[in-house]
Protein backbone atom coordinates (compact mmCIF):
# COMPACT_ATOMS: atom_id res chain seq x y z
CA UNK A 1 0.00 0.00 0.00
CA UNK A 2 1.51 3.36 -1.00
CA UNK A 3 1.41 6.37 1.32
CA UNK A 4 -1.58 7.89 -0.50
CA UNK A 5 -3.65 4.75 -0.06
CA UNK A 6 -2.39 4.36 3.49
CA UNK A 7 -3.53 7.77 4.73
CA UNK A 8 -6.91 7.46 2.98
CA UNK A 9 -7.54 4.01 4.42
CA UNK A 10 -6.46 5.04 7.93
CA UNK A 11 -8.53 8.23 7.95
CA UNK A 12 -11.56 6.46 6.47
CA UNK A 13 -11.42 3.86 9.25
CA UNK A 14 -11.09 6.61 11.86
CA UNK A 15 -14.06 8.57 10.52
CA UNK A 16 -16.16 5.43 10.17
CA UNK A 17 -15.67 4.75 13.88
CA UNK A 18 -16.19 8.37 14.84
CA UNK A 19 -19.47 8.54 12.91
CA UNK A 20 -21.15 6.03 15.24
CA UNK A 21 -20.15 8.18 18.23
CA UNK A 22 -21.04 11.48 16.57
CA UNK A 23 -24.55 10.48 15.49
CA UNK A 24 -25.61 9.87 19.09
CA UNK A 25 -23.75 12.86 20.57
CA UNK A 26 -25.18 16.03 22.09
CA UNK A 27 -22.68 17.90 19.92
CA UNK A 28 -24.57 17.03 16.72
CA UNK A 29 -27.99 16.66 18.43
CA UNK A 30 -29.60 14.68 15.62
CA UNK A 31 -33.09 14.70 17.22
CA UNK A 32 -33.13 18.52 17.21
CA UNK A 33 -31.81 18.51 13.65
CA UNK A 34 -34.61 16.20 12.53
CA UNK A 35 -37.01 18.56 14.30
CA UNK A 36 -35.88 21.47 12.13
CA UNK A 37 -32.68 22.89 13.64
CA UNK A 38 -30.37 24.39 11.00
CA UNK A 39 -26.81 23.23 11.65
CA UNK A 40 -25.10 26.11 9.82
CA UNK A 41 -23.52 29.03 11.71
CA UNK A 42 -23.81 32.77 11.11
CA UNK A 43 -20.17 32.87 9.92
CA UNK A 44 -20.87 30.78 6.83
CA UNK A 45 -24.51 31.78 6.43
CA UNK A 46 -23.49 35.39 5.82
CA UNK A 47 -21.38 34.23 2.85
CA UNK A 48 -24.00 31.69 1.69
CA UNK A 49 -26.88 34.17 1.62
CA UNK A 50 -29.43 33.56 -1.10
CA UNK A 51 -28.89 29.86 -1.80
CA UNK A 52 -32.49 29.14 -2.81
CA UNK A 53 -32.50 27.64 -6.29
CA UNK A 54 -28.69 27.25 -6.33
CA UNK A 55 -26.82 24.03 -7.06
CA UNK A 56 -24.22 23.43 -4.33
CA UNK A 57 -21.38 20.93 -3.99
CA UNK A 58 -20.47 20.29 -0.35
CA UNK A 59 -16.99 18.79 0.02
CA UNK A 60 -16.05 16.64 3.04
CA UNK A 61 -19.61 16.77 4.36
CA UNK A 62 -19.33 14.17 7.19
CA UNK A 63 -22.83 12.74 7.75
CA UNK A 64 -24.59 15.55 5.96
CA UNK A 65 -26.23 17.86 8.49
CA UNK A 66 -24.91 21.03 6.82
CA UNK A 67 -25.66 19.57 3.38
CA UNK A 68 -29.26 18.91 4.35
CA UNK A 69 -29.51 22.31 6.06
CA UNK A 70 -28.64 23.87 2.70
CA UNK A 71 -31.32 21.72 1.05
CA UNK A 72 -33.84 22.97 3.60
CA UNK A 73 -32.91 26.53 2.57
CA UNK A 74 -33.94 25.71 -1.00
CA UNK A 75 -30.68 24.61 -2.62
CA UNK A 76 -30.07 21.40 -4.57
CA UNK A 77 -27.03 19.88 -2.90
CA UNK A 78 -24.48 17.14 -3.51
CA UNK A 79 -22.45 16.06 -0.47
CA UNK A 80 -19.14 14.20 -0.70
CA UNK A 81 -17.23 12.34 2.00
CA UNK A 82 -14.71 9.49 2.17
CA UNK A 83 -16.47 7.72 5.09
CA UNK A 84 -18.98 5.12 3.93
CA UNK A 85 -20.45 5.02 7.45
CA UNK A 86 -21.05 8.78 7.35
CA UNK A 87 -22.60 8.64 3.89
CA UNK A 88 -24.91 5.82 5.02
CA UNK A 89 -26.15 8.05 7.87
CA UNK A 90 -26.52 10.99 5.47
CA UNK A 91 -28.69 8.92 3.15
CA UNK A 92 -30.80 7.76 6.09
CA UNK A 93 -31.33 11.34 7.30
CA UNK A 94 -32.22 12.39 3.75
CA UNK A 95 -34.90 9.73 3.62
CA UNK A 96 -36.26 10.62 7.07
CA UNK A 97 -36.56 14.26 5.98
CA UNK A 98 -37.95 13.38 2.53
CA UNK A 99 -35.24 15.46 0.86
CA UNK A 100 -34.24 12.95 -1.83
CA UNK A 101 -35.15 15.42 -4.57
CA UNK A 102 -32.92 18.13 -3.06
CA UNK A 103 -29.91 16.19 -1.75
CA UNK A 104 -27.67 13.34 -2.85
CA UNK A 105 -24.41 11.95 -1.47
CA UNK A 106 -21.26 10.45 -2.97
CA UNK A 107 -18.77 8.35 -1.03
CA UNK A 108 -15.19 8.83 -2.23
CA UNK A 109 -11.98 10.57 -1.24
CA UNK A 110 -11.92 14.15 -2.47
CA UNK A 111 -9.14 13.74 -5.03
CA UNK A 112 -11.00 10.97 -6.85
CA UNK A 113 -14.27 12.91 -7.12
CA UNK A 114 -13.82 13.60 -10.88
CA UNK A 115 -14.11 9.83 -11.39
CA UNK A 116 -17.61 9.91 -9.84
CA UNK A 117 -19.18 13.26 -10.71
CA UNK A 118 -19.48 15.29 -13.92
CA UNK A 119 -21.64 18.27 -12.94
CA UNK A 120 -20.88 21.97 -12.45
CA UNK A 121 -22.23 23.99 -9.53
CA UNK A 122 -23.14 27.57 -8.59
CA UNK A 123 -21.41 27.17 -5.23
CA UNK A 124 -18.75 24.85 -3.86
CA UNK A 125 -18.72 24.80 -0.06
CA UNK A 126 -16.60 23.28 2.71
CA UNK A 127 -16.32 23.99 6.41
CA UNK A 128 -14.65 23.25 9.75
CA UNK A 129 -11.97 20.63 10.02
CA UNK A 130 -11.71 19.61 6.38
CA UNK A 131 -8.49 20.44 4.56
CA UNK A 132 -6.26 19.33 7.41
CA UNK A 133 -6.92 15.77 6.26
CA UNK A 134 -5.59 16.53 2.75
CA UNK A 135 -1.88 16.53 1.84
CA UNK A 136 -1.97 18.45 -1.46
CA UNK A 137 -3.88 21.73 -1.63
CA UNK A 138 -3.00 22.31 -5.27
CA UNK A 139 -4.95 19.14 -6.15
CA UNK A 140 -7.73 20.23 -3.78
CA UNK A 141 -8.01 23.67 -5.38
CA UNK A 142 -8.09 22.05 -8.84
CA UNK A 143 -11.12 20.01 -7.72
CA UNK A 144 -12.83 23.16 -6.42
CA UNK A 145 -12.19 24.97 -9.72
CA UNK A 146 -13.25 21.91 -11.75
CA UNK A 147 -16.75 21.93 -10.26
CA UNK A 148 -17.50 25.65 -10.25
CA UNK A 149 -19.51 27.19 -13.06
CA UNK A 150 -18.14 30.46 -14.46
CA UNK A 151 -19.59 33.11 -12.19
CA UNK A 152 -19.78 30.64 -9.33
CA UNK A 153 -18.43 31.02 -5.79
CA UNK A 154 -16.28 28.90 -3.50
CA UNK A 155 -17.20 29.49 0.14
CA UNK A 156 -15.21 28.11 3.05
CA UNK A 157 -15.15 28.50 6.82
CA UNK A 158 -12.59 26.62 8.87
CA UNK A 159 -10.62 26.65 12.07
CA UNK A 160 -7.67 29.01 11.91
CA UNK A 161 -4.33 27.28 11.23
CA UNK A 162 -2.76 28.92 14.29
CA UNK A 163 -4.92 26.60 16.44
CA UNK A 164 -3.21 23.52 15.03
CA UNK A 165 0.17 24.69 16.32
CA UNK A 166 -0.79 23.95 19.93
CA UNK A 167 -0.95 20.76 21.95
CA UNK A 168 -4.44 19.52 22.84
CA UNK A 169 -4.60 21.57 26.04
CA UNK A 170 -3.25 24.79 24.50
CA UNK A 171 -0.34 24.95 26.93
CA UNK A 172 2.55 24.84 24.44
CA UNK A 173 3.34 25.19 20.74
CA UNK A 174 3.84 21.61 19.54
CA UNK A 175 3.47 21.67 15.75
CA UNK A 176 4.79 23.72 12.84
CA UNK A 177 2.54 26.40 11.38
CA UNK A 178 3.87 25.47 7.95
CA UNK A 179 3.14 22.28 6.03
CA UNK A 180 6.49 20.55 6.50
CA UNK A 181 5.41 16.91 6.83
CA UNK A 182 2.41 14.70 7.59
CA UNK A 183 1.41 14.49 11.24
CA UNK A 184 0.89 10.78 11.93
CA UNK A 185 -0.26 10.04 15.45
CA UNK A 186 -2.55 7.94 17.60
CA UNK A 187 -5.89 9.70 17.95
CA UNK A 188 -8.00 8.85 20.99
CA UNK A 189 -11.56 9.88 21.68
CA UNK A 190 -13.25 12.51 19.53
CA UNK A 191 -14.08 16.20 19.70
CA UNK A 192 -17.65 15.23 20.62
CA UNK A 193 -16.52 13.00 23.50
CA UNK A 194 -12.92 13.02 24.71
CA UNK A 195 -13.53 9.83 26.71
CA UNK A 196 -15.06 7.83 23.83
CA UNK A 197 -13.43 4.44 23.38
CA UNK A 198 -11.82 5.34 20.08
CA UNK A 199 -8.17 4.81 19.18
CA UNK A 200 -6.92 5.12 15.64
CA UNK A 201 -3.95 6.24 13.61
CA UNK A 202 -4.69 9.60 11.98
CA UNK A 203 -2.88 11.39 9.17
CA UNK A 204 -3.17 15.17 8.98
CA UNK A 205 -1.37 18.20 7.55
CA UNK A 206 -1.07 21.78 8.79
CA UNK A 207 -1.76 24.30 6.01
CA UNK A 208 -0.87 27.98 6.53
CA UNK A 209 -3.23 30.62 5.16
CA UNK A 210 -0.70 31.50 2.44
CA UNK A 211 -0.80 27.92 1.11
CA UNK A 212 -4.60 27.79 1.15
CA UNK A 213 -5.15 31.11 -0.60
CA UNK A 214 -2.30 30.68 -3.08
CA UNK A 215 -3.61 27.29 -4.21
CA UNK A 216 -6.99 28.82 -5.09
CA UNK A 217 -5.51 31.94 -6.73
CA UNK A 218 -3.29 29.71 -8.88
CA UNK A 219 -6.48 28.09 -10.21
CA UNK A 220 -7.67 31.51 -11.43
CA UNK A 221 -10.16 32.10 -8.62
CA UNK A 222 -10.51 35.62 -7.26
CA UNK A 223 -10.70 36.40 -3.54
CA UNK A 224 -13.74 38.57 -2.75
CA UNK A 225 -14.18 38.28 1.02
CA UNK A 226 -11.75 37.25 3.77
CA UNK A 227 -12.60 37.35 7.47
CA UNK A 228 -11.03 36.15 10.73
CA UNK A 229 -12.82 35.54 14.02
CA UNK A 230 -11.57 35.37 17.61
CA UNK A 231 -14.01 32.62 18.62
CA UNK A 232 -15.23 29.15 17.62
CA UNK A 233 -18.95 28.50 17.10
CA UNK A 234 -18.31 24.95 18.36
CA UNK A 235 -17.15 23.73 21.74
CA UNK A 236 -14.76 21.21 20.19
CA UNK A 237 -11.44 22.13 21.84
CA UNK A 238 -10.04 21.55 25.30
CA UNK A 239 -9.67 24.36 27.85
CA UNK A 240 -12.46 26.57 26.50
CA UNK A 241 -14.63 29.22 28.06
CA UNK A 242 -18.06 30.13 26.67
CA UNK A 243 -19.45 33.63 26.22
CA UNK A 244 -22.87 34.07 24.58
CA UNK A 245 -22.59 30.89 22.52
CA UNK A 246 -19.04 31.63 21.40
CA UNK A 247 -16.09 29.55 22.58
CA UNK A 248 -12.64 30.91 23.40
CA UNK A 249 -9.43 29.28 24.63
CA UNK A 250 -9.23 30.09 28.33
CA UNK A 251 -6.66 32.81 28.99
CA UNK A 252 -6.49 33.77 25.29
CA UNK A 253 -9.96 35.29 24.90
CA UNK A 254 -9.92 37.84 22.11
CA UNK A 255 -6.19 37.32 21.46
CA UNK A 256 -6.14 34.19 19.27
CA UNK A 257 -7.67 33.84 15.80
CA UNK A 258 -9.88 30.75 15.91
CA UNK A 259 -11.83 30.74 12.63
CA UNK A 260 -11.42 32.21 9.17
CA UNK A 261 -13.90 32.39 6.32
CA UNK A 262 -13.63 33.48 2.71
CA UNK A 263 -15.43 33.69 -0.60
CA UNK A 264 -13.73 33.21 -3.97
CA UNK A 265 -15.25 33.99 -7.38
CA UNK A 266 -14.69 32.09 -10.62
CA UNK A 267 -14.66 34.54 -13.55
C-alpha positions in Angstrom: 0.0 0.0 0.0 1.5 3.4 -1.0 1.4 6.4 1.3 -1.6 7.9 -0.5 -3.7 4.7 -0.1 -2.4 4.4 3.5 -3.5 7.8 4.7 -6.9 7.5 3.0 -7.5 4.0 4.4 -6.5 5.0 7.9 -8.5 8.2 7.9 -11.6 6.5 6.5 -11.4 3.9 9.2 -11.1 6.6 11.9 -14.1 8.6 10.5 -16.2 5.4 10.2 -15.7 4.8 13.9 -16.2 8.4 14.8 -19.5 8.5 12.9 -21.1 6.0 15.2 -20.1 8.2 18.2 -21.0 11.5 16.6 -24.6 10.5 15.5 -25.6 9.9 19.1 -23.7 12.9 20.6 -25.2 16.0 22.1 -22.7 17.9 19.9 -24.6 17.0 16.7 -28.0 16.7 18.4 -29.6 14.7 15.6 -33.1 14.7 17.2 -33.1 18.5 17.2 -31.8 18.5 13.6 -34.6 16.2 12.5 -37.0 18.6 14.3 -35.9 21.5 12.1 -32.7 22.9 13.6 -30.4 24.4 11.0 -26.8 23.2 11.7 -25.1 26.1 9.8 -23.5 29.0 11.7 -23.8 32.8 11.1 -20.2 32.9 9.9 -20.9 30.8 6.8 -24.5 31.8 6.4 -23.5 35.4 5.8 -21.4 34.2 2.9 -24.0 31.7 1.7 -26.9 34.2 1.6 -29.4 33.6 -1.1 -28.9 29.9 -1.8 -32.5 29.1 -2.8 -32.5 27.6 -6.3 -28.7 27.2 -6.3 -26.8 24.0 -7.1 -24.2 23.4 -4.3 -21.4 20.9 -4.0 -20.5 20.3 -0.3 -17.0 18.8 0.0 -16.1 16.6 3.0 -19.6 16.8 4.4 -19.3 14.2 7.2 -22.8 12.7 7.8 -24.6 15.5 6.0 -26.2 17.9 8.5 -24.9 21.0 6.8 -25.7 19.6 3.4 -29.3 18.9 4.4 -29.5 22.3 6.1 -28.6 23.9 2.7 -31.3 21.7 1.1 -33.8 23.0 3.6 -32.9 26.5 2.6 -33.9 25.7 -1.0 -30.7 24.6 -2.6 -30.1 21.4 -4.6 -27.0 19.9 -2.9 -24.5 17.1 -3.5 -22.5 16.1 -0.5 -19.1 14.2 -0.7 -17.2 12.3 2.0 -14.7 9.5 2.2 -16.5 7.7 5.1 -19.0 5.1 3.9 -20.5 5.0 7.4 -21.0 8.8 7.3 -22.6 8.6 3.9 -24.9 5.8 5.0 -26.2 8.1 7.9 -26.5 11.0 5.5 -28.7 8.9 3.2 -30.8 7.8 6.1 -31.3 11.3 7.3 -32.2 12.4 3.7 -34.9 9.7 3.6 -36.3 10.6 7.1 -36.6 14.3 6.0 -38.0 13.4 2.5 -35.2 15.5 0.9 -34.2 12.9 -1.8 -35.1 15.4 -4.6 -32.9 18.1 -3.1 -29.9 16.2 -1.7 -27.7 13.3 -2.8 -24.4 12.0 -1.5 -21.3 10.5 -3.0 -18.8 8.3 -1.0 -15.2 8.8 -2.2 -12.0 10.6 -1.2 -11.9 14.1 -2.5 -9.1 13.7 -5.0 -11.0 11.0 -6.8 -14.3 12.9 -7.1 -13.8 13.6 -10.9 -14.1 9.8 -11.4 -17.6 9.9 -9.8 -19.2 13.3 -10.7 -19.5 15.3 -13.9 -21.6 18.3 -12.9 -20.9 22.0 -12.4 -22.2 24.0 -9.5 -23.1 27.6 -8.6 -21.4 27.2 -5.2 -18.8 24.8 -3.9 -18.7 24.8 -0.1 -16.6 23.3 2.7 -16.3 24.0 6.4 -14.7 23.2 9.8 -12.0 20.6 10.0 -11.7 19.6 6.4 -8.5 20.4 4.6 -6.3 19.3 7.4 -6.9 15.8 6.3 -5.6 16.5 2.8 -1.9 16.5 1.8 -2.0 18.4 -1.5 -3.9 21.7 -1.6 -3.0 22.3 -5.3 -5.0 19.1 -6.2 -7.7 20.2 -3.8 -8.0 23.7 -5.4 -8.1 22.1 -8.8 -11.1 20.0 -7.7 -12.8 23.2 -6.4 -12.2 25.0 -9.7 -13.3 21.9 -11.8 -16.7 21.9 -10.3 -17.5 25.7 -10.2 -19.5 27.2 -13.1 -18.1 30.5 -14.5 -19.6 33.1 -12.2 -19.8 30.6 -9.3 -18.4 31.0 -5.8 -16.3 28.9 -3.5 -17.2 29.5 0.1 -15.2 28.1 3.0 -15.1 28.5 6.8 -12.6 26.6 8.9 -10.6 26.7 12.1 -7.7 29.0 11.9 -4.3 27.3 11.2 -2.8 28.9 14.3 -4.9 26.6 16.4 -3.2 23.5 15.0 0.2 24.7 16.3 -0.8 24.0 19.9 -1.0 20.8 21.9 -4.4 19.5 22.8 -4.6 21.6 26.0 -3.2 24.8 24.5 -0.3 24.9 26.9 2.5 24.8 24.4 3.3 25.2 20.7 3.8 21.6 19.5 3.5 21.7 15.8 4.8 23.7 12.8 2.5 26.4 11.4 3.9 25.5 7.9 3.1 22.3 6.0 6.5 20.6 6.5 5.4 16.9 6.8 2.4 14.7 7.6 1.4 14.5 11.2 0.9 10.8 11.9 -0.3 10.0 15.5 -2.5 7.9 17.6 -5.9 9.7 17.9 -8.0 8.9 21.0 -11.6 9.9 21.7 -13.2 12.5 19.5 -14.1 16.2 19.7 -17.7 15.2 20.6 -16.5 13.0 23.5 -12.9 13.0 24.7 -13.5 9.8 26.7 -15.1 7.8 23.8 -13.4 4.4 23.4 -11.8 5.3 20.1 -8.2 4.8 19.2 -6.9 5.1 15.6 -3.9 6.2 13.6 -4.7 9.6 12.0 -2.9 11.4 9.2 -3.2 15.2 9.0 -1.4 18.2 7.6 -1.1 21.8 8.8 -1.8 24.3 6.0 -0.9 28.0 6.5 -3.2 30.6 5.2 -0.7 31.5 2.4 -0.8 27.9 1.1 -4.6 27.8 1.1 -5.2 31.1 -0.6 -2.3 30.7 -3.1 -3.6 27.3 -4.2 -7.0 28.8 -5.1 -5.5 31.9 -6.7 -3.3 29.7 -8.9 -6.5 28.1 -10.2 -7.7 31.5 -11.4 -10.2 32.1 -8.6 -10.5 35.6 -7.3 -10.7 36.4 -3.5 -13.7 38.6 -2.7 -14.2 38.3 1.0 -11.7 37.2 3.8 -12.6 37.3 7.5 -11.0 36.2 10.7 -12.8 35.5 14.0 -11.6 35.4 17.6 -14.0 32.6 18.6 -15.2 29.2 17.6 -19.0 28.5 17.1 -18.3 25.0 18.4 -17.1 23.7 21.7 -14.8 21.2 20.2 -11.4 22.1 21.8 -10.0 21.6 25.3 -9.7 24.4 27.8 -12.5 26.6 26.5 -14.6 29.2 28.1 -18.1 30.1 26.7 -19.5 33.6 26.2 -22.9 34.1 24.6 -22.6 30.9 22.5 -19.0 31.6 21.4 -16.1 29.5 22.6 -12.6 30.9 23.4 -9.4 29.3 24.6 -9.2 30.1 28.3 -6.7 32.8 29.0 -6.5 33.8 25.3 -10.0 35.3 24.9 -9.9 37.8 22.1 -6.2 37.3 21.5 -6.1 34.2 19.3 -7.7 33.8 15.8 -9.9 30.7 15.9 -11.8 30.7 12.6 -11.4 32.2 9.2 -13.9 32.4 6.3 -13.6 33.5 2.7 -15.4 33.7 -0.6 -13.7 33.2 -4.0 -15.3 34.0 -7.4 -14.7 32.1 -10.6 -14.7 34.5 -13.6 
